[in-house]
Amino acid sequence: MKDLKTRLEKGQVVIGTDLTMKNLRLGKIEKVLITKNCPTEVKEEILRFSDEVKIEQLDKTNTELGIICKKPYAISVIGYLKEK
């Protein structure tokens, strides 16, 4: 979680399924974080497009991840952008 907080401060993450999938297709993601209660269809879609990307299953729920990211909503998926 420390790495996540650091990356959030630096703006090196994309939050949400849509943005993560868009950036996965463009090859801009190096790692994807998925919450333990992420919908199955979302997990399957991410796995389909993430051949060369690390996927980490968190032990947090989407509500907890939203709180960690200081957002007023639940977050199921976060993508780490590749460093330039």
N, C-alpha and C positions, 0 to 999 in steps of 0.2 A: 504494500500500500504506500510505502514511502516513495517508491519510484513513480507511482501514479500521481501523487501529490506534487512532486517535482515537475513532472511533465505537464500537469494541469497549469501550474504557475508559468511555465515557459510557452504554453500554447501549442504543445506538441501532440495533442490528442484530438480525435474527433469523437463526438458523443452521439450515440444513437445508431440504430440499425441502418437506416437509409444512408447517412453520411459514411459510415464504415464500409458498407457494401460498395458505394460509389468509388471510394478511394482504394478499396481492394481491387476492383476491376482496373483501375488506373495504375496499379502497382506501387502505390504510395504508402502502404501499411506494412509495418514490420512485425506487429504483434496484435492479437485481438484478445480482449478480456470479456468473458461471458459469465453472467451471474448464474447462481445455482437454480434459479427459477425462470430462466430465459425460456421462452416458448420453443418447443421442439422444432417447429418449421423454420424458425430463425436460425437455430443451431445448424440444421441441415443445409440451409442456404449458404451460411458462412463457410461451412466445411467444404462445400462444393467449389468455392472460389478461393480457397486458402491453401493451395498445394505447397507453397514455399513460405508460408507464414506460421509463426508460432501461435498456438491457441492456448489460453490459460483459463481453466474453469475455476472461478472464484468460489469461496465458501460463504459469500455474502448474497443477500437477496437484492433484487433490483431497487427496492426502496432504500436499503442500507447504502447501496452504491450512489444513489442520488444524494443522500445526506453527505457522504464522504466528498462528493464533488461540489457540494454547496449549491445544489439545484433544487427547486421546489417540485420536482417530479422524479418518478422512478426511471432508472437507466439500466437496461439489460445488456447493452453492448458498448464497448469502448475500443477504439482502434488507436494504436500508437503509430504516429507518423514516422516515416524514415527520417533520420537526421541528415541534413544536407551537408 
